[in-house]
Amino acid sequence: KEKEGRDLKLEGEAEKAYAKYRDSITKQKKRIDHLIRRIYSRTHANALIEADAKKEKSTCGWRYRLVSEGDEDVKAWAHTVDIDGSKAHYHKIGTELYYVVEGEGTLFLDGEAHPIQKGSFAHIPPGVVHSSEGRMKVLVVGVPDIDDDDLYFPEED
């Protein structure tokens, strides 16, 4: 009888190990499906869902890279950015276009305050120092393609 109990315990452990393995395979499949969608969307005309975009910290907040460096045949980039205030900075080469999707705040362009809210649009040419105050989600489109080497801070000049 003691032997039977041990056998059942091993079966229980085997069941747990199998369940863990099955969960691991499911997670790997989801990651692979996600990567295939991203690769396909980058090599074919297609729509990309923000939730599928790479999320990363930026000067302005958290950005979701919808179209960006590394994408094939890209002449511009597009990110949605969750902004909660941003540090003053500028670009020597890049032009940025901001469209406020949600929220409100103040956009500073060369020190001049511009109130912005949902539906506001801003054109930020090269050399214009810009920053913001307030919480908002902004669609940012930049030309040419994004280059982290084209990011400058006035206090470092």
C-alpha positions as CSV (number, residue, x, y, z in Angstrom):
1,K,0.0,0.0,0.0
2,E,2.9,2.4,0.8
3,K,4.3,1.7,-2.7
4,E,1.0,2.6,-4.3
5,G,1.0,5.9,-2.5
6,R,4.4,6.8,-3.8
7,D,3.4,5.9,-7.3
8,L,0.4,8.1,-7.0
9,K,2.6,10.9,-5.7
10,L,4.9,10.5,-8.7
11,E,1.9,10.7,-11.0
12,G,0.8,13.9,-9.3
13,E,4.3,15.4,-9.7
14,A,4.3,14.3,-13.4
15,E,1.0,15.9,-13.9
16,K,2.3,19.2,-12.4
17,A,5.4,19.0,-14.6
18,Y,3.3,18.4,-17.7
19,A,1.0,21.3,-16.8
20,K,4.0,23.6,-16.4
21,Y,5.5,22.4,-19.7
22,R,2.1,23.0,-21.4
23,D,1.9,26.5,-20.0
24,S,5.5,27.2,-21.2
25,I,4.7,26.0,-24.7
26,T,1.6,28.2,-24.8
27,K,3.6,31.3,-23.7
28,Q,6.2,30.5,-26.3
29,K,3.6,30.1,-29.0
30,K,2.1,33.5,-28.1
31,R,5.5,35.2,-28.3
32,I,6.2,33.6,-31.7
33,D,2.7,34.6,-33.0
34,H,3.4,38.2,-31.8
35,L,6.8,38.3,-33.5
36,I,5.3,36.9,-36.8
37,R,2.6,39.6,-36.7
38,R,5.3,42.3,-36.1
39,I,7.5,41.0,-38.9
40,Y,4.6,40.7,-41.3
41,S,3.4,44.2,-40.5
42,R,6.9,45.6,-41.1
43,T,7.3,43.9,-44.5
44,H,3.8,44.4,-45.9
45,A,1.4,47.3,-46.0
46,N,-0.6,46.6,-42.9
47,A,-2.1,48.1,-39.7
48,L,-0.3,47.8,-36.4
49,I,-2.1,47.8,-33.1
50,E,-0.5,49.9,-30.4
51,A,-0.6,47.0,-27.9
52,D,1.6,45.0,-30.3
53,A,4.2,47.8,-30.6
54,K,7.4,47.9,-28.7
55,K,7.1,50.0,-25.5
56,E,10.1,51.9,-24.3
57,K,11.1,54.9,-22.1
58,S,11.8,58.1,-24.1
59,T,12.7,61.7,-23.3
60,C,9.0,62.5,-23.3
61,G,7.5,59.5,-21.5
62,W,6.6,56.0,-22.7
63,R,6.5,55.5,-26.4
64,Y,5.0,52.7,-28.5
65,R,7.1,52.3,-31.7
66,L,4.4,51.9,-34.4
67,V,6.7,52.6,-37.3
68,S,10.4,53.2,-36.6
69,E,14.1,52.6,-37.3
70,G,14.7,49.0,-38.4
71,D,11.4,48.9,-40.3
72,E,11.9,48.2,-44.0
73,D,11.7,51.2,-46.4
74,V,10.7,53.7,-43.8
75,K,11.2,57.4,-44.5
76,A,9.5,58.6,-41.3
77,W,8.6,57.2,-38.0
78,A,5.4,57.2,-35.9
79,H,5.0,56.6,-32.2
80,T,2.3,57.1,-29.7
81,V,3.7,58.6,-26.6
82,D,2.2,58.7,-23.1
83,I,3.6,62.1,-21.9
84,D,3.6,63.2,-18.3
85,G,5.8,66.3,-18.7
86,S,8.9,66.2,-20.8
87,K,12.5,67.5,-20.6
88,A,13.4,70.4,-22.9
89,H,15.3,69.0,-26.0
90,Y,15.6,69.6,-29.7
91,H,16.7,67.9,-32.9
92,K,19.2,69.3,-35.5
93,I,17.9,67.2,-38.3
94,G,14.5,65.8,-37.5
95,T,11.1,67.4,-37.8
96,E,8.3,66.3,-35.5
97,L,4.6,66.5,-35.9
98,Y,2.5,66.1,-32.7
99,Y,-1.2,65.3,-32.6
100,V,-2.9,65.1,-29.2
101,V,-5.0,62.0,-29.0
102,E,-6.0,62.3,-25.2
103,G,-5.4,64.7,-22.4
104,E,-4.2,68.2,-22.2
105,G,-1.3,70.4,-21.1
106,T,1.1,73.0,-22.3
107,L,3.6,72.6,-25.1
108,F,6.7,74.9,-24.9
109,L,8.3,75.8,-28.3
110,D,11.4,77.8,-27.9
111,G,10.2,78.9,-24.5
112,E,6.7,80.1,-25.7
113,A,3.8,78.3,-24.0
114,H,1.0,76.8,-26.1
115,P,-2.0,75.3,-24.4
116,I,-2.9,71.9,-26.1
117,Q,-5.7,69.4,-25.7
118,K,-7.3,66.5,-27.5
119,G,-7.3,67.4,-31.2
120,S,-4.4,69.9,-31.1
121,F,-1.6,69.7,-33.7
122,A,2.0,71.0,-33.5
123,H,4.7,71.2,-36.1
124,I,8.2,71.2,-34.6
125,P,11.0,72.0,-37.1
126,P,14.7,71.2,-36.5
127,G,16.3,73.4,-33.9
128,V,13.2,74.3,-32.0
129,V,13.6,73.5,-28.3
130,H,10.5,71.8,-27.1
131,S,9.1,70.3,-23.8
132,S,5.7,69.9,-22.2
133,E,3.7,69.9,-19.0
134,G,0.6,67.8,-18.3
135,R,-0.6,64.3,-19.0
136,M,-1.5,63.4,-22.6
137,K,-1.2,60.7,-25.3
138,V,0.3,62.1,-28.4
139,L,0.8,60.6,-31.9
140,V,4.3,61.8,-32.9
141,V,5.4,61.5,-36.5
142,G,9.0,62.4,-37.4
143,V,10.9,62.9,-40.6
144,P,13.4,61.6,-41.4
145,D,13.5,58.2,-39.7
146,I,14.3,58.5,-35.9
147,D,17.9,58.7,-34.9
148,D,18.8,58.7,-31.2
149,D,22.0,60.7,-32.2
150,D,19.8,63.6,-33.2
151,L,18.7,64.4,-29.6
152,Y,20.2,67.4,-27.9
153,F,19.5,69.1,-24.5
154,P,20.0,72.9,-24.3
155,E,21.7,72.7,-20.8
156,E,24.4,70.5,-22.4
157,D,25.2,73.0,-25.2
